[in-house]
Structure formats: C-alpha cells, structure tokens
Amino acid sequence: MRALILLATAAVLLVAANVALWLWRGERAVAVPEPVPSPAAVAQDENVARDLQAIAPPDVRAAPLPPPVPTDAAILSGPPASPAAPSDPSSPRLIVPVAGIAYAQLSDTFGDARGDERRHEALDIMAAAGTPVLAVADGTIEKLFDSERGGLTIYQFEPGGRYAYYYAHLQDYAPGLAEGATVRQGQVIGHVGSTGNADPAAPHLHFAIFRLGPERRWWEGEPVNPYPLLGDTPVR
C-alpha cells in the first residue's frame, strides 16, 4: 500500500515538473517589444528631415519646359491645317517666284561672295527678260522702290509682318500694282529684267527674304536663306 502511495506521489511530481518546464520555455519565446522612442528623439528626426528637404534640389519634373522657339521654316509654313480642311502636302508655302522655273533648276547662291566683304544673301533665278514674276505667298506690297543696285524692286510683307520678300532687277511692275495692295500666292507682280547693277546679258530675278525687326522697316532686316523654303508651283 505504501509503495502505491509513493509511486503516485512520484508521478504527480513528474507531471508538475514537466508543466513548469513547459511554462518556462513559453515565456522565453515571447518577443521582446521594441523600445518606444522618446519625444526628444522624435523631434530630432523631424528637424533632420526638414533640413534635408530645404537643401534638396527642386523637382525638375514639376517645372514646365519652355515652348520651343519656332524656326523660319515653321513660321513661313503657316499654321497647321484644320482636320476639316486638310492641306495638300505637295503644295509648298513659298513657291518659286518665276513662272516656268522648277525648283530643281535653282542653285543656292545665298552664301556666294559679292566683292571682298559682302555675301550675296539672296537667290539669283535666271530667266528670259519679260518672264512673269510671281508672289511667293500671300501678303501686302509694302514698298515699290527704284534703287541703284536693285533697279526696280518690290518689298512684300507676309501677313504676320515678321518677314519681307524682296524682288529686284525687275523689268517692270504688273499693271495696277501699288503700295498697300494685297497680293495672293502665284499672282503676277512684275517681270524679269536687268535693271540696277544686273548684267543686261543675264536677266534674272534677285530674290531675298528678310526677318524684320520690331520696327518693321522695309529697308532693313536679318537675311534668311530662301533656297530651302521654296518649292514648285502646285498644279491646281
């Protein structure tokens, strides 16, 4: 009887020891909580963040890019056609200003030398005397002028008043042409000649384009090469 009692007591003690060991191991498995930062540490982190933001470069993506500067070709080509009235892609903005002359017949004489210190800054379009001279684009006749070098000349302003078209060495003006008159592209405004300092044996049209200044003076401007801006007269 005593042996049974001892055996039961030992069993109870063994169970109690196992339970105690299990509880001890469970307490060690519990994660230790992260330390809570003090208010002083939080304030210091916020100050550092503000300082870094103050010295950081601005976000370049937030600044709008400046609009591109339009080129001479873009301005002289005019605004894009509306979807309701598409333009003919074969129709150039500026046509060759001499009747019967194709663009392939032209030579780029813009950079040719004229004397020791002067460039040509224009195109010489060779043609027989009396060949019609055409308005390269719509515009207004700003000045009809007879000069020593250019002979009979025409200064035409484009509608925006930013560029002038210059026709020189004319034989004559078209009947009725006058300053202030509105002309249309392809309209006859004069005839090829050799007035001024042109060689009588080589009649031609001296054609130039000038970018006008804010004063819009017909007699001065910045030369623009017409050669890449011209095209053949469209067939209508």
C-alpha positions in Angstrom: 0.0 0.0 0.0 2.8 2.4 0.9 4.5 1.5 -2.3 1.5 2.6 -4.4 1.3 5.8 -2.5 5.0 6.6 -3.2 4.5 5.7 -6.8 1.5 8.0 -7.2 3.4 10.8 -5.4 6.3 10.4 -7.8 4.1 10.6 -10.8 2.4 13.8 -9.6 5.8 15.4 -9.0 7.0 14.4 -12.5 3.9 15.9 -14.1 4.3 19.1 -12.1 8.0 19.3 -13.2 7.1 18.9 -16.9 4.4 21.6 -16.6 6.9 24.0 -15.0 9.4 23.4 -17.7 6.9 24.0 -20.5 5.8 27.3 -18.9 9.4 28.4 -18.6 10.1 27.7 -22.3 6.9 29.6 -23.4 7.9 32.7 -21.5 11.3 32.8 -23.3 9.6 32.5 -26.8 7.6 35.7 -26.3 9.0 38.6 -28.5 10.5 41.5 -26.7 8.6 44.7 -27.6 10.5 47.4 -29.5 11.6 50.3 -27.4 9.3 53.4 -27.7 11.4 56.4 -28.9 11.4 59.4 -26.6 9.7 62.7 -27.6 13.1 64.3 -27.9 14.3 61.7 -30.4 11.2 62.1 -32.5 11.6 65.9 -32.6 15.3 65.5 -33.6 14.3 63.2 -36.5 11.7 65.7 -37.8 14.3 68.5 -37.7 16.7 66.5 -39.7 14.0 65.7 -42.3 13.1 69.4 -42.7 16.8 70.3 -43.1 17.3 67.7 -45.8 14.2 68.9 -47.6 15.3 72.5 -47.5 18.7 71.8 -49.2 17.4 69.2 -51.7 17.2 70.4 -55.4 13.7 71.2 -56.7 12.0 68.5 -58.7 12.7 69.4 -62.3 9.7 67.5 -63.5 7.5 70.0 -61.7 8.8 72.9 -63.7 7.1 73.3 -67.2 9.5 73.2 -70.1 9.7 76.5 -72.1 8.0 76.4 -75.5 10.3 75.6 -78.5 11.5 78.6 -80.5 9.8 78.4 -83.9 12.2 78.2 -86.9 11.9 80.4 -90.0 10.6 77.3 -91.9 7.9 76.7 -89.3 6.7 80.3 -89.3 6.7 80.6 -93.1 4.9 77.3 -93.5 1.9 78.8 -91.7 -0.4 77.2 -89.0 -1.3 73.5 -89.4 -4.4 72.8 -91.4 -7.6 72.0 -89.6 -9.0 68.5 -89.8 -12.0 69.9 -91.7 -9.8 71.4 -94.4 -6.6 69.2 -94.9 -3.9 70.9 -96.9 -2.3 69.3 -100.0 1.1 68.0 -98.8 2.5 68.6 -102.2 1.6 72.3 -102.0 4.6 74.4 -100.6 4.1 77.5 -98.6 6.6 79.5 -100.7 6.6 78.9 -104.5 9.4 79.6 -106.9 8.7 83.3 -107.8 9.4 83.0 -111.6 6.9 81.4 -113.9 8.1 78.3 -115.7 11.1 77.7 -113.4 11.2 74.4 -111.4 12.8 74.1 -108.0 15.3 71.6 -109.5 16.6 74.4 -111.7 17.6 76.6 -108.8 21.0 77.0 -107.3 21.7 78.0 -103.7 23.6 81.3 -104.3 22.8 82.7 -100.8 26.4 82.3 -99.5 28.2 83.4 -102.7 30.7 86.2 -102.3 30.0 89.6 -103.8 33.2 91.5 -103.6 35.7 91.1 -100.8 33.5 91.8 -97.8 29.9 91.1 -98.9 27.8 88.0 -99.3 25.0 87.6 -101.8 22.4 86.7 -99.2 19.8 86.0 -101.9 18.9 83.7 -104.9 19.5 84.7 -108.5 16.9 83.0 -110.6 17.9 83.1 -114.2 15.1 83.6 -116.8 14.4 85.4 -120.1 13.6 89.1 -119.9 9.9 89.6 -119.6 9.2 86.3 -117.7 6.4 86.8 -115.2 7.5 87.2 -111.6 5.1 85.7 -109.1 4.3 86.4 -105.5 5.8 83.6 -103.4 3.0 83.8 -100.9 0.0 85.8 -99.8 0.9 89.3 -98.4 0.9 93.0 -98.9 3.0 95.2 -101.1 4.9 97.4 -98.6 7.2 99.3 -101.0 7.9 99.8 -104.7 11.4 101.2 -105.0 13.9 102.1 -107.7 17.4 101.7 -106.3 20.9 102.0 -107.8 21.8 98.4 -107.2 18.4 96.6 -107.3 16.8 98.6 -110.0 13.0 98.2 -109.9 12.2 96.4 -106.7 9.3 95.1 -104.7 9.1 94.7 -100.9 6.3 92.4 -99.9 5.4 91.7 -96.2 3.9 88.4 -95.2 0.5 88.6 -93.3 2.2 88.3 -89.9 4.5 91.2 -90.6 7.6 89.2 -89.4 9.2 88.7 -92.8 9.7 90.6 -96.0 10.1 89.2 -99.6 12.4 91.2 -101.8 12.2 91.1 -105.7 14.9 93.0 -107.6 16.2 93.8 -111.1 12.6 93.9 -112.5 11.9 95.0 -116.0 8.6 96.5 -114.8 5.7 96.1 -112.4 2.4 94.4 -113.1 -0.3 96.8 -114.3 -2.1 98.3 -111.3 0.4 97.1 -108.7 0.6 99.7 -105.9 1.9 100.1 -102.3 -0.6 98.7 -99.8 -2.1 96.3 -102.3 -2.9 92.8 -101.2 -1.5 90.0 -103.4 -2.1 86.3 -103.5 0.4 83.5 -103.9 1.1 83.0 -107.6 -0.2 86.4 -108.7 1.9 88.2 -111.3 3.6 91.2 -109.7 6.2 92.1 -112.3 8.6 90.8 -115.0 12.2 89.6 -115.0 14.7 92.2 -116.2 18.2 93.5 -115.7 17.7 96.9 -114.1 20.0 98.3 -111.5 23.5 96.8 -111.5 22.4 93.5 -113.2 24.2 92.4 -116.4 21.9 93.2 -119.4 23.1 89.9 -121.0 22.0 87.9 -118.0 18.5 88.9 -116.9 17.3 87.3 -113.7 15.3 87.8 -110.6 17.2 88.6 -107.4 15.0 87.2 -104.6 15.6 87.6 -100.9 13.9 87.1 -97.6 14.5 89.3 -94.5 13.4 88.7 -90.9 12.0 92.1 -89.9 12.8 93.8 -86.6 10.2 95.2 -84.2 10.2 98.5 -86.1 9.2 96.6 -89.3 11.3 98.7 -91.6 11.2 97.5 -95.2 14.8 98.5 -95.9 16.4 96.5 -93.1 16.3 93.0 -91.6 18.2 89.8 -91.0 18.7 87.8 -94.2 17.1 84.3 -94.4 18.2 81.8 -97.0 15.2 81.3 -99.3 16.5 78.2 -101.0 15.3 75.5 -98.5 11.9 77.3 -98.2 10.8 77.3 -101.8 9.0 74.6 -103.8 7.4 74.1 -107.2 4.2 75.8 -108.0 1.3 73.3 -107.3 -0.9 72.2 -110.1 -4.4 73.4 -109.3 
